[in-house]
Amino acid sequence: MAIQSQNPATGEILKSFEPHSDKQVDAIIAKSERAYSELRLWSFERRAEAMRRAADILRSEAETLGAIITREMGKTLKSAIAEVKKCAIGAEYYADMAAQHLANEIVETNASKSYRAYQPIGPVLAVMPWNYPIWQVVRFAAPALMAGNTGLLKHASNVPQCALYIESIFKRAGFPDGAFQTLLIGGSKVEPVLRDDRVKAATLTGSEPAGASVASICGQEIKPTVLELGGSDAFIVMPSADLDKAVSVGVTARTQNNGQSCIAGKRFIIHADIYEEFRAKFKSAIEALQVGDPTDENTDIGPLVNAASRNEIAEQVNSAVQDGATLITGGTIIDGPGYYFQPGILENIPKTSKAFHEEIFGPVAALYVVGSIEEAIELANNSPFGLGSSVWTHDVDEQALAIRDLEAGATFVNAMTSSDPRLPFGGIKRSGYGRELAAEGIRAFCNVKTVYVG
Ligand code: NAP
């Protein structure tokens, strides 16, 4: 895959990059190792000072970087700027909390002193997707650097300018030269990096095939991995819910990031008693969304990332309809320049249809009707994925059942699934394993050393 920025709003190629040669990759890994030998000895205070400078840069350059994000992957400018500002919060969280999350933990044993210590392990490769091109990177980089590891970023091939910008931020913030570097390489060049002895672990956020490939190579090399993969999150609405709120949050949950979010609400599972009302309100709200130029303040949904992705979503909609689903609005390609797509709603997707089990990575909601919370949970769990889940009910028994029985890495009650640096983030089943953010995120790539003093 060519490493180039293409503006999804126009189709224009903005910039092409020569991929790094094997020799350049080797030099970058060597530099990462040298930076690690320095960073691992820095105190938490010193790392935190640099991390806070990174947060300041992110905040002060949010408009500039936001515009680059929008040009490279098409999300609305306002959401791109918000993404960069969220990154500043994530960086500050780890500047504040790393020392606490990684403090020695005394354990009483027969020893005169025994404890767990969290130590860094070295250069870590992060293979990242284009959909939140800065947030995905920062949620890896902030804990990695605060733990004393160094980062090698293999970003998606369509967001090289974002990749180089974030590299420059950590450099300007004062981390050791080489502590965080971008590798301009395609997916096919990842394997030798994973097999390189100097690279100690890998994290991948992206699709299942990419995750399976990285994990199997790391399995052969006995290296730890964290995988954050796809999702097809359930959004359950029961009769006691605040319906108007559930509708408006549901629309945001499905269409945020132009519909290209792993934790988007994708399957709307609605109780029969409120189904007709929910359907009518949801349909009107989806139809009211403004699709257009992502730099326009009034736009809700910009273009999809590229032609191939748009074709794939149109194809998923068509095959669902052929299998017996009903398309109740939208769900079609918008002609003209740019990769625009009319947000849509599918209803009654049969369980035998491929679309019932697949992730739809674009602004198309699937509606289902159920008769009870038990049926809603059963339907929600009838998916290969288990990333997030959202349940709307004021009935405490229903809430308790959903929290206990939904097969997902997160259950949000009367709220939209989202990521927060203070809470762990990740999935189960085919959505991956391991956790990012919170204490789990920073401990993921640490050696949990047992120390025993006799
Ligand atoms: P993708 O094709 O898997 O790309 C993600 C990254 O993996 C890119 O850097 C890509 O590089 C690289 N890659 C692709 N194939 C590879 C291989 N065989 N070996 C090593 N690296 C490889 O994913 P996408 O389709 O762009 O992203 C959308 C998917 O990501 C969706 O399923 C979405 O749900 C998921 N996602 C999950 C989370 C989460 O936190 N769980 C967050 C965001 C997105 P190239 O660009 O060079 O191919």
Boltz pocket constraint, residues with backbone or C-beta under 6 A from the ligand:
constraints:
  - pocket:
      binder: B
      contacts: [[A, 1], [A, 127], [A, 128], [A, 129], [A, 130], [A, 131], [A, 132], [A, 154], [A, 155], [A, 156], [A, 157], [A, 158], [A, 185], [A, 186], [A, 187], [A, 188], [A, 190], [A, 205], [A, 206], [A, 207], [A, 208], [A, 209], [A, 210], [A, 211], [A, 213], [A, 214], [A, 227], [A, 228], [A, 229], [A, 230], [A, 231], [A, 261], [A, 262], [A, 263], [A, 359], [A, 361], [A, 387], [A, 427], [A, 431], [A, 432]]
      max_distance: 6.0
